[in-house]
Amino acid sequence: MIKELDRWNEKRVRQGREKIIADISVHYGEVVLGDIGVRESMSFTVIGDTVNTTSRLQELCRKLDKRVLVSEDILQQAEVEGQKSWQNYYCYEGIHKVRGREEAISVYGAIESGIDSE
């Protein structure tokens, strides 16, 4: 996603337009998925602590000056599913308290060279 955003921004700059700034965060856990609202105003969405935590990780991207942040939970799940090479792409950024959550979480940032080589 970062590589595609960079390509898009190169095109935008050539056209004299501003770059789009976006950060990416990923977390793992249960969510509630479905149509939420009232009959007059329904939307298909996801809600729950996992969604909120992912949003708070995205806010941390700016603070830590990282384009991509992931939680330890997603990396542990990746290992459960046989993906052990994540260590080549992410480095430990510490334990962080995020708004709306009692427990602090361990956060990992994408290694920029890993983003470029994908």
N, CA, C and O atoms as CSV, one atom per row, in Angstrom:
chain,resi,resn,atom,element,x,y,z
A,1,MET,N,N,0.829,-1.192,0.000
A,1,MET,CA,C,0.000,0.000,0.000
A,1,MET,C,C,0.877,1.262,0.000
A,1,MET,O,O,0.581,2.234,-0.694
A,2,ILE,N,N,1.950,1.230,0.782
A,2,ILE,CA,C,2.857,2.376,0.834
A,2,ILE,C,C,3.521,2.601,-0.515
A,2,ILE,O,O,3.620,3.735,-0.985
A,3,LYS,N,N,3.979,1.508,-1.142
A,3,LYS,CA,C,4.604,1.658,-2.456
A,3,LYS,C,C,3.623,2.249,-3.470
A,3,LYS,O,O,3.997,3.107,-4.271
A,4,GLU,N,N,2.378,1.795,-3.437
A,4,GLU,CA,C,1.374,2.312,-4.366
A,4,GLU,C,C,1.077,3.787,-4.084
A,4,GLU,O,O,0.926,4.584,-5.010
A,5,LEU,N,N,0.997,4.142,-2.810
A,5,LEU,CA,C,0.786,5.544,-2.440
A,5,LEU,C,C,1.946,6.406,-2.934
A,5,LEU,O,O,1.732,7.509,-3.436
A,6,ASP,N,N,3.170,5.907,-2.792
A,6,ASP,CA,C,4.338,6.657,-3.278
A,6,ASP,C,C,4.273,6.857,-4.792
A,6,ASP,O,O,4.570,7.943,-5.292
A,7,ARG,N,N,3.883,5.804,-5.522
A,7,ARG,CA,C,3.757,5.940,-6.990
A,7,ARG,C,C,2.690,6.973,-7.350
A,7,ARG,O,O,2.877,7.799,-8.243
A,8,TRP,N,N,1.570,6.906,-6.633
A,8,TRP,CA,C,0.476,7.851,-6.886
A,8,TRP,C,C,0.933,9.275,-6.591
A,8,TRP,O,O,0.628,10.196,-7.349
A,9,ASN,N,N,1.650,9.455,-5.509
A,9,ASN,CA,C,2.141,10.787,-5.153
A,9,ASN,C,C,3.136,11.321,-6.166
A,9,ASN,O,O,3.138,12.517,-6.456
A,10,GLU,N,N,3.984,10.451,-6.709
A,10,GLU,CA,C,4.914,10.896,-7.753
A,10,GLU,C,C,4.131,11.469,-8.935
A,10,GLU,O,O,4.479,12.516,-9.481
A,11,LYS,N,N,3.074,10.766,-9.314
A,11,LYS,CA,C,2.232,11.221,-10.425
A,11,LYS,C,C,1.560,12.552,-10.067
A,11,LYS,O,O,1.505,13.460,-10.896
A,12,ARG,N,N,1.052,12.668,-8.839
A,12,ARG,CA,C,0.389,13.898,-8.393
A,12,ARG,C,C,1.353,15.080,-8.428
A,12,ARG,O,O,0.992,16.167,-8.876
A,13,VAL,N,N,2.579,14.865,-7.955
A,13,VAL,CA,C,3.570,15.950,-7.927
A,13,VAL,C,C,3.911,16.384,-9.353
A,13,VAL,O,O,4.026,17.579,-9.625
A,14,ARG,N,N,4.073,15.421,-10.266
A,14,ARG,CA,C,4.335,15.763,-11.676
A,14,ARG,C,C,3.211,16.602,-12.270
A,14,ARG,O,O,3.444,17.424,-13.156
A,15,GLN,N,N,1.988,16.392,-11.778
A,15,GLN,CA,C,0.820,17.145,-12.253
A,15,GLN,C,C,0.663,18.479,-11.516
A,15,GLN,O,O,-0.275,19.232,-11.778
A,16,GLY,N,N,1.590,18.765,-10.589
A,16,GLY,CA,C,1.515,20.005,-9.831
A,16,GLY,C,C,0.540,19.953,-8.662
A,16,GLY,O,O,0.143,20.991,-8.134
A,17,ARG,N,N,0.155,18.748,-8.260
A,17,ARG,CA,C,-0.787,18.588,-7.150
A,17,ARG,C,C,-0.029,18.224,-5.880
A,17,ARG,O,O,1.132,17.817,-5.933
A,18,GLU,N,N,-0.691,18.372,-4.745
A,18,GLU,CA,C,-0.079,18.046,-3.457
A,18,GLU,C,C,-0.045,16.541,-3.227
A,18,GLU,O,O,-0.870,15.794,-3.752
A,19,LYS,N,N,0.940,16.111,-2.419
A,19,LYS,CA,C,1.020,14.710,-2.015
A,19,LYS,C,C,-0.110,14.381,-1.046
A,19,LYS,O,O,-0.581,15.239,-0.300
A,20,ILE,N,N,-0.527,13.140,-1.074
A,20,ILE,CA,C,-1.475,12.607,-0.103
A,20,ILE,C,C,-0.651,11.961,1.009
A,20,ILE,O,O,0.201,11.113,0.745
A,21,ILE,N,N,-0.906,12.359,2.234
A,21,ILE,CA,C,-0.205,11.785,3.380
A,21,ILE,C,C,-1.134,10.767,4.044
A,21,ILE,O,O,-2.262,11.096,4.409
A,22,ALA,N,N,-0.659,9.539,4.196
A,22,ALA,CA,C,-1.469,8.488,4.826
A,22,ALA,C,C,-0.559,7.573,5.627
A,22,ALA,O,O,0.562,7.271,5.217
A,23,ASP,N,N,-1.053,7.143,6.763
A,23,ASP,CA,C,-0.361,6.178,7.605
A,23,ASP,C,C,-1.207,4.914,7.667
A,23,ASP,O,O,-2.422,4.951,7.471
A,24,ILE,N,N,-0.545,3.797,7.941
A,24,ILE,CA,C,-1.234,2.512,7.975
A,24,ILE,C,C,-0.975,1.854,9.328
A,24,ILE,O,O,0.147,1.859,9.833
A,25,SER,N,N,-2.026,1.292,9.898
A,25,SER,CA,C,-1.875,0.541,11.147
A,25,SER,C,C,-2.655,-0.765,11.026
A,25,SER,O,O,-3.673,-0.847,10.339
A,26,VAL,N,N,-2.138,-1.794,11.725
A,26,VAL,CA,C,-2.776,-3.104,11.688
A,26,VAL,C,C,-2.761,-3.696,13.090
A,26,VAL,O,O,-1.747,-3.646,13.785
A,27,HIS,N,N,-3.887,-4.255,13.495
A,27,HIS,CA,C,-4.038,-4.899,14.796
A,27,HIS,C,C,-4.859,-6.156,14.565
A,27,HIS,O,O,-5.505,-6.294,13.526
A,28,TYR,N,N,-4.839,-7.068,15.518
A,28,TYR,CA,C,-5.558,-8.330,15.365
A,28,TYR,C,C,-6.478,-8.549,16.556
A,28,TYR,O,O,-6.093,-8.304,17.699
A,29,GLY,N,N,-7.691,-9.008,16.287
A,29,GLY,CA,C,-8.624,-9.344,17.347
A,29,GLY,C,C,-10.030,-9.481,16.799
A,29,GLY,O,O,-10.265,-9.364,15.596
A,30,GLU,N,N,-10.951,-9.731,17.701
A,30,GLU,CA,C,-12.353,-9.896,17.311
A,30,GLU,C,C,-13.006,-8.538,17.055
A,30,GLU,O,O,-12.666,-7.534,17.682
A,31,VAL,N,N,-13.956,-8.537,16.114
A,31,VAL,CA,C,-14.740,-7.340,15.795
A,31,VAL,C,C,-16.202,-7.746,15.644
A,31,VAL,O,O,-16.524,-8.922,15.478
A,32,VAL,N,N,-17.062,-6.765,15.705
A,32,VAL,CA,C,-18.473,-6.966,15.369
A,32,VAL,C,C,-18.651,-6.394,13.969
A,32,VAL,O,O,-18.320,-5.235,13.716
A,33,LEU,N,N,-19.175,-7.211,13.064
A,33,LEU,CA,C,-19.312,-6.837,11.661
A,33,LEU,C,C,-20.772,-6.946,11.263
A,33,LEU,O,O,-21.440,-7.935,11.566
A,34,GLY,N,N,-21.258,-5.926,10.585
A,34,GLY,CA,C,-22.627,-6.019,10.098
A,34,GLY,C,C,-23.261,-4.669,9.858
A,34,GLY,O,O,-22.607,-3.629,9.917
A,35,ASP,N,N,-24.564,-4.713,9.584
A,35,ASP,CA,C,-25.337,-3.494,9.396
A,35,ASP,C,C,-25.633,-2.891,10.763
A,35,ASP,O,O,-26.222,-3.543,11.624
A,36,ILE,N,N,-25.226,-1.661,10.951
A,36,ILE,CA,C,-25.402,-0.996,12.236
A,36,ILE,C,C,-26.142,0.310,12.016
A,36,ILE,O,O,-25.846,1.059,11.085
A,37,GLY,N,N,-27.102,0.573,12.880
A,37,GLY,CA,C,-27.867,1.810,12.791
A,37,GLY,C,C,-29.348,1.534,12.919
A,37,GLY,O,O,-29.775,0.514,13.460
A,38,VAL,N,N,-30.113,2.472,12.406
A,38,VAL,CA,C,-31.569,2.347,12.405
A,38,VAL,C,C,-32.029,2.221,10.961
A,38,VAL,O,O,-31.267,2.493,10.034
A,39,ARG,N,N,-33.264,1.810,10.776
A,39,ARG,CA,C,-33.787,1.549,9.442
A,39,ARG,C,C,-33.517,2.719,8.474
A,39,ARG,O,O,-33.184,2.496,7.310
A,40,GLU,N,N,-33.659,3.938,8.951
A,40,GLU,CA,C,-33.475,5.111,8.091
A,40,GLU,C,C,-32.012,5.394,7.775
A,40,GLU,O,O,-31.707,6.088,6.805
A,41,SER,N,N,-31.116,4.865,8.581
A,41,SER,CA,C,-29.695,5.163,8.395
A,41,SER,C,C,-28.846,3.970,8.819
A,41,SER,O,O,-28.335,3.929,9.939
A,42,MET,N,N,-28.702,3.011,7.931
A,42,MET,CA,C,-27.893,1.824,8.183
A,42,MET,C,C,-26.554,1.944,7.469
A,42,MET,O,O,-26.458,2.529,6.390
A,43,SER,N,N,-25.536,1.387,8.085
A,43,SER,CA,C,-24.264,1.282,7.379
A,43,SER,C,C,-23.601,-0.037,7.752
A,43,SER,O,O,-23.691,-0.498,8.890
A,44,PHE,N,N,-22.941,-0.626,6.781
A,44,PHE,CA,C,-22.215,-1.870,6.983
A,44,PHE,C,C,-20.847,-1.485,7.501
A,44,PHE,O,O,-20.108,-0.776,6.819
A,45,THR,N,N,-20.493,-1.937,8.701
A,45,THR,CA,C,-19.262,-1.487,9.324
A,45,THR,C,C,-18.734,-2.517,10.308
A,45,THR,O,O,-19.358,-3.553,10.532
A,46,VAL,N,N,-17.584,-2.225,10.889
A,46,VAL,CA,C,-17.019,-3.024,11.970
A,46,VAL,C,C,-16.837,-2.121,13.182
A,46,VAL,O,O,-16.499,-0.944,13.049
A,47,ILE,N,N,-17.064,-2.680,14.353
A,47,ILE,CA,C,-16.876,-1.931,15.587
A,47,ILE,C,C,-16.208,-2.841,16.619
A,47,ILE,O,O,-16.164,-4.060,16.455
A,48,GLY,N,N,-15.694,-2.231,17.676
A,48,GLY,CA,C,-15.123,-2.989,18.772
A,48,GLY,C,C,-13.742,-2.501,19.157
A,48,GLY,O,O,-13.180,-1.613,18.516
A,49,ASP,N,N,-13.202,-3.092,20.209
A,49,ASP,CA,C,-11.896,-2.698,20.726
A,49,ASP,C,C,-10.799,-2.840,19.679
A,49,ASP,O,O,-9.897,-2.005,19.614
A,50,THR,N,N,-10.865,-3.881,18.862
A,50,THR,CA,C,-9.843,-4.091,17.830
A,50,THR,C,C,-9.828,-2.933,16.832
A,50,THR,O,O,-8.765,-2.452,16.440
A,51,VAL,N,N,-11.000,-2.500,16.433
A,51,VAL,CA,C,-11.111,-1.381,15.485
A,51,VAL,C,C,-10.576,-0.103,16.137
A,51,VAL,O,O,-9.816,0.644,15.520
A,52,ASN,N,N,-10.977,0.142,17.383
A,52,ASN,CA,C,-10.521,1.340,18.087
A,52,ASN,C,C,-9.004,1.333,18.281
A,52,ASN,O,O,-8.346,2.357,18.095
A,53,THR,N,N,-8.459,0.191,18.649
A,53,THR,CA,C,-7.014,0.087,18.850
A,53,THR,C,C,-6.267,0.338,17.547
A,53,THR,O,O,-5.239,1.015,17.538
A,54,THR,N,N,-6.776,-0.199,16.461
A,54,THR,CA,C,-6.152,0.031,15.155
A,54,THR,C,C,-6.131,1.523,14.827
A,54,THR,O,O,-5.131,2.036,14.324
A,55,SER,N,N,-7.214,2.206,15.105
A,55,SER,CA,C,-7.289,3.643,14.870
A,55,SER,C,C,-6.272,4.394,15.734
A,55,SER,O,O,-5.637,5.340,15.268
A,56,ARG,N,N,-6.123,3.975,16.979
A,56,ARG,CA,C,-5.159,4.638,17.881
A,56,ARG,C,C,-3.725,4.373,17.447
A,56,ARG,O,O,-2.857,5.231,17.605
A,57,LEU,N,N,-3.475,3.179,16.898
A,57,LEU,CA,C,-2.143,2.896,16.351
A,57,LEU,C,C,-1.841,3.835,15.188
A,57,LEU,O,O,-0.717,4.311,15.029
A,58,GLN,N,N,-2.852,4.087,14.391
A,58,GLN,CA,C,-2.666,4.999,13.259
A,58,GLN,C,C,-2.295,6.388,13.754
A,58,GLN,O,O,-1.468,7.064,13.142
A,59,GLU,N,N,-2.900,6.822,14.858
A,59,GLU,CA,C,-2.547,8.113,15.445
A,59,GLU,C,C,-1.090,8.121,15.914
A,59,GLU,O,O,-0.419,9.150,15.844
A,60,LEU,N,N,-0.606,6.974,16.390
A,60,LEU,CA,C,0.784,6.872,16.850
A,60,LEU,C,C,1.795,6.993,15.710
A,60,LEU,O,O,2.948,7.359,15.941
A,61,CYS,N,N,1.374,6.690,14.495
A,61,CYS,CA,C,2.284,6.770,13.351
A,61,CYS,C,C,2.965,8.135,13.293
A,61,CYS,O,O,4.179,8.214,13.100
A,62,ARG,N,N,2.211,9.186,13.454
A,62,ARG,CA,C,2.786,10.530,13.385
A,62,ARG,C,C,3.744,10.787,14.536
A,62,ARG,O,O,4.823,11.348,14.349
A,63,LYS,N,N,3.337,10.373,15.724
A,63,LYS,CA,C,4.166,10.586,16.920
A,63,LYS,C,C,5.512,9.878,16.789
A,63,LYS,O,O,6.547,10.426,17.165
A,64,LEU,N,N,5.491,8.662,16.256
A,64,LEU,CA,C,6.712,7.867,16.127
A,64,LEU,C,C,7.404,8.057,14.781
A,64,LEU,O,O,8.453,7.463,14.528
A,65,ASP,N,N,6.825,8.876,13.929
A,65,ASP,CA,C,7.356,9.134,12.593
A,65,ASP,C,C,7.535,7.835,11.800
A,65,ASP,O,O,8.584,7.584,11.206
A,66,LYS,N,N,6.482,7.024,11.811
A,66,LYS,CA,C,6.465,5.760,11.077
A,66,LYS,C,C,5.281,5.765,10.123
A,66,LYS,O,O,4.201,6.242,10.470
A,67,ARG,N,N,5.480,5.241,8.938
A,67,ARG,CA,C,4.395,5.180,7.967
A,67,ARG,C,C,3.490,3.983,8.212
A,67,ARG,O,O,2.311,4.007,7.858
A,68,VAL,N,N,4.049,2.923,8.827
A,68,VAL,CA,C,3.289,1.706,9.104
A,68,VAL,C,C,3.601,1.250,10.525
A,68,VAL,O,O,4.765,1.091,10.893
A,69,LEU,N,N,2.546,1.039,11.323
A,69,LEU,CA,C,2.686,0.481,12.661
A,69,LEU,C,C,1.761,-0.713,12.797
A,69,LEU,O,O,0.632,-0.704,12.305
A,70,VAL,N,N,2.258,-1.745,13.476
A,70,VAL,CA,C,1.442,-2.922,13.740
A,70,VAL,C,C,1.575,-3.288,15.211
A,70,VAL,O,O,2.559,-2.948,15.868
A,71,SER,N,N,0.575,-3.980,15.706
A,71,SER,CA,C,0.619,-4.433,17.095
A,71,SER,C,C,1.312,-5.783,17.184
A,71,SER,O,O,1.436,-6.509,16.197
A,72,GLU,N,N,1.758,-6.098,18.387
A,72,GLU,CA,C,2.350,-7.410,18.623
A,72,GLU,C,C,1.322,-8.514,18.369
A,72,GLU,O,O,1.679,-9.617,17.954
A,73,ASP,N,N,0.049,-8.212,18.619
A,73,ASP,CA,C,-1.010,-9.206,18.412
A,73,ASP,C,C,-1.052,-9.702,16.962
A,73,ASP,O,O,-1.210,-10.900,16.725
A,74,ILE,N,N,-0.913,-8.803,16.006
A,74,ILE,CA,C,-0.974,-9.229,14.598
A,74,ILE,C,C,0.269,-10.032,14.232
A,74,ILE,O,O,0.188,-10.973,13.442
A,75,LEU,N,N,1.416,-9.670,14.798
A,75,LEU,CA,C,2.635,-10.405,14.499
A,75,LEU,C,C,2.596,-11.805,15.117
A,75,LEU,O,O,3.080,-12.764,14.516
A,76,GLN,N,N,2.024,-11.920,16.309
A,76,GLN,CA,C,1.864,-13.237,16.922
A,76,GLN,C,C,0.928,-14.103,16.090
A,76,GLN,O,O,1.183,-15.293,15.907
A,77,GLN,N,N,-0.145,-13.521,15.590
A,77,GLN,CA,C,-1.067,-14.277,14.748
A,77,GLN,C,C,-0.404,-14.684,13.442
A,77,GLN,O,O,-0.650,-15.779,12.935
A,78,ALA,N,N,0.429,-13.819,12.897
A,78,ALA,CA,C,1.168,-14.168,11.675
A,78,ALA,C,C,2.041,-15.393,11.923
A,78,ALA,O,O,2.139,-16.275,11.070
A,79,GLU,N,N,2.674,-15.445,13.088
A,79,GLU,CA,C,3.499,-16.615,13.418
A,79,GLU,C,C,2.648,-17.869,13.558
A,79,GLU,O,O,3.041,-18.943,13.103
A,80,VAL,N,N,1.482,-17.738,14.188
A,80,VAL,CA,C,0.568,-18.880,14.322
A,80,VAL,C,C,0.230,-19.435,12.939
A,80,VAL,O,O,0.087,-20.644,12.762
A,81,GLU,N,N,0.107,-18.544,11.972
A,81,GLU,CA,C,-0.265,-18.942,10.610
A,81,GLU,C,C,0.952,-19.268,9.746
A,81,GLU,O,O,0.830,-19.436,8.533
A,82,GLY,N,N,2.144,-19.356,10.385
A,82,GLY,CA,C,3.336,-19.801,9.663
A,82,GLY,C,C,4.177,-18.712,9.035
A,82,GLY,O,O,5.133,-19.018,8.323
A,83,GLN,N,N,3.855,-17.454,9.271
A,83,GLN,CA,C,4.609,-16.345,8.686
A,83,GLN,C,C,5.629,-15.836,9.694
A,83,GLN,O,O,5.333,-14.933,10.476
A,84,LYS,N,N,6.819,-16.404,9.681
A,84,LYS,CA,C,7.826,-16.054,10.675
A,84,LYS,C,C,8.814,-14.992,10.173
A,84,LYS,O,O,9.662,-14.530,10.936
A,85,SER,N,N,8.713,-14.614,8.930
A,85,SER,CA,C,9.689,-13.665,8.374
A,85,SER,C,C,9.368,-12.210,8.708
A,85,SER,O,O,10.049,-11.307,8.224
A,86,TRP,N,N,8.344,-11.966,9.528
A,86,TRP,CA,C,7.982,-10.579,9.835
A,86,TRP,C,C,9.137,-9.819,10.480
A,86,TRP,O,O,9.208,-8.595,10.366
A,87,GLN,N,N,10.057,-10.537,11.165
A,87,GLN,CA,C,11.176,-9.860,11.826
A,87,GLN,C,C,12.054,-9.106,10.824
A,87,GLN,O,O,12.757,-8.168,11.200
A,88,ASN,N,N,12.016,-9.505,9.568
A,88,ASN,CA,C,12.790,-8.826,8.530
A,88,ASN,C,C,12.180,-7.487,8.136
A,88,ASN,O,O,12.831,-6.675,7.478
A,89,TYR,N,N,10.934,-7.255,8.536
A,89,TYR,CA,C,10.224,-6.079,8.054
A,89,TYR,C,C,9.780,-5.110,9.144
A,89,TYR,O,O,9.397,-3.979,8.845
A,90,TYR,N,N,9.826,-5.541,10.415
A,90,TYR,CA,C,9.337,-4.706,11.509
A,90,TYR,C,C,10.340,-4.638,12.648
A,90,TYR,O,O,11.011,-5.624,12.954
A,91,CYS,N,N,10.439,-3.474,13.273
A,91,CYS,CA,C,11.307,-3.321,14.437
A,91,CYS,C,C,10.471,-2.834,15.621
A,91,CYS,O,O,9.479,-2.124,15.458
A,92,TYR,N,N,10.896,-3.229,16.793
A,92,TYR,CA,C,10.186,-2.915,18.035
A,92,TYR,C,C,10.247,-1.416,18.301
A,92,TYR,O,O,11.321,-0.814,18.272
A,93,GLU,N,N,9.093,-0.825,18.559
A,93,GLU,CA,C,8.996,0.606,18.832
A,93,GLU,C,C,8.587,0.894,20.278
A,93,GLU,O,O,8.363,2.048,20.643
A,94,GLY,N,N,8.491,-0.151,21.094
A,94,GLY,CA,C,8.186,0.042,22.506
A,94,GLY,C,C,6.748,-0.285,22.865
A,94,GLY,O,O,5.935,-0.675,22.027
A,95,ILE,N,N,6.473,-0.108,24.151
A,95,ILE,CA,C,5.131,-0.318,24.681
A,95,ILE,C,C,4.485,1.053,24.801
A,95,ILE,O,O,5.068,1.979,25.365
A,96,HIS,N,N,3.284,1.174,24.269
A,96,HIS,CA,C,2.606,2.474,24.236
A,96,HIS,C,C,1.195,2.369,24.789
A,96,HIS,O,O,0.472,1.408,24.524
A,97,LYS,N,N,0.831,3.358,25.548
A,97,LYS,CA,C,-0.536,3.515,26.041
A,97,LYS,C,C,-1.301,4.241,24.942
A,97,LYS,O,O,-0.849,5.269,24.436
A,98,VAL,N,N,-2.450,3.706,24.580
A,98,VAL,CA,C,-3.266,4.356,23.558
A,98,VAL,C,C,-4.602,4.764,24.172
A,98,VAL,O,O,-5.129,4.101,25.066
A,99,ARG,N,N,-5.117,5.843,23.678
A,99,ARG,CA,C,-6.374,6.407,24.164
A,99,ARG,C,C,-7.494,5.373,24.103
A,99,ARG,O,O,-7.649,4.660,23.112
A,100,GLY,N,N,-8.280,5.308,25.197
A,100,GLY,CA,C,-9.443,4.438,25.227
A,100,GLY,C,C,-9.148,2.986,25.566
A,100,GLY,O,O,-10.031,2.134,25.459
A,101,ARG,N,N,-7.936,2.699,25.967
A,101,ARG,CA,C,-7.564,1.318,26.263
A,101,ARG,C,C,-6.786,1.265,27.575
A,101,ARG,O,O,-5.844,2.032,27.778
A,102,GLU,N,N,-7.183,0.359,28.461
A,102,GLU,CA,C,-6.533,0.222,29.776
A,102,GLU,C,C,-5.084,-0.235,29.646
A,102,GLU,O,O,-4.176,0.366,30.220
A,103,GLU,N,N,-4.882,-1.301,28.888
A,103,GLU,CA,C,-3.551,-1.882,28.762
A,103,GLU,C,C,-2.742,-1.203,27.669
A,103,GLU,O,O,-3.264,-0.877,26.603
A,104,ALA,N,N,-1.456,-0.994,27.948
A,104,ALA,CA,C,-0.544,-0.521,26.912
A,104,ALA,C,C,-0.273,-1.686,25.954
A,104,ALA,O,O,-0.428,-2.851,26.320
A,105,ILE,N,N,0.128,-1.359,24.744
A,105,ILE,CA,C,0.388,-2.421,23.765
A,105,ILE,C,C,1.788,-2.281,23.182
A,105,ILE,O,O,2.328,-1.180,23.070
A,106,SER,N,N,2.361,-3.423,22.815
A,106,SER,CA,C,3.662,-3.439,22.149
A,106,SER,C,C,3.454,-3.115,20.675
A,106,SER,O,O,2.575,-3.665,20.012
A,107,VAL,N,N,4.289,-2.207,20.186
A,107,VAL,CA,C,4.119,-1.685,18.834
A,107,VAL,C,C,5.397,-1.921,18.026
A,107,VAL,O,O,6.509,-1.804,18.540
A,108,TYR,N,N,5.208,-2.253,16.758
A,108,TYR,CA,C,6.317,-2.475,15.842
A,108,TYR,C,C,6.121,-1.587,14.609
A,108,TYR,O,O,5.009,-1.443,14.103
A,109,GLY,N,N,7.209,-1.003,14.144
A,109,GLY,CA,C,7.155,-0.152,12.964
A,109,GLY,C,C,7.806,-0.822,11.775
A,109,GLY,O,O,8.765,-1.580,11.917
A,110,ALA,N,N,7.280,-0.535,10.610
A,110,ALA,CA,C,7.859,-1.095,9.389
A,110,ALA,C,C,9.251,-0.528,9.184
A,110,ALA,O,O,9.486,0.668,9.357
A,111,ILE,N,N,10.164,-1.404,8.814
A,111,ILE,CA,C,11.513,-0.981,8.457
A,111,ILE,C,C,11.415,-0.426,7.047
A,111,ILE,O,O,10.989,-1.128,6.130
A,112,GLU,N,N,11.803,0.823,6.869
A,112,GLU,CA,C,11.622,1.483,5.566
A,112,GLU,C,C,12.248,0.704,4.414
A,112,GLU,O,O,11.673,0.661,3.326
A,113,SER,N,N,13.414,0.086,4.624
A,113,SER,CA,C,14.016,-0.675,3.543
A,113,SER,C,C,13.149,-1.881,3.177
A,113,SER,O,O,13.126,-2.306,2.022
A,114,GLY,N,N,12.434,-2.433,4.166
A,114,GLY,CA,C,11.515,-3.539,3.890
A,114,GLY,C,C,10.369,-3.102,3.020
A,114,GLY,O,O,9.906,-3.856,2.165
A,115,ILE,N,N,9.898,-1.863,3.235
A,115,ILE,CA,C,8.809,-1.322,2.424
A,115,ILE,C,C,9.292,-1.153,0.989
A,115,ILE,O,O,8.583,-1.500,0.044
A,116,ASP,N,N,10.498,-0.620,0.828
A,116,ASP,CA,C,11.022,-0.343,-0.495
A,116,ASP,C,C,11.315,-1.597,-1.286
A,116,ASP,O,O,11.226,-1.587,-2.514
A,117,SER,N,N,11.668,-2.697,-0.595
A,117,SER,CA,C,12.095,-3.896,-1.321
A,117,SER,C,C,10.946,-4.840,-1.651
A,117,SER,O,O,11.143,-5.804,-2.390
A,118,GLU,N,N,9.769,-4.591,-1.128
A,118,GLU,CA,C,8.643,-5.498,-1.375
A,118,GLU,C,C,8.199,-5.450,-2.816
A,118,GLU,O,O,7.262,-6.152,-3.196
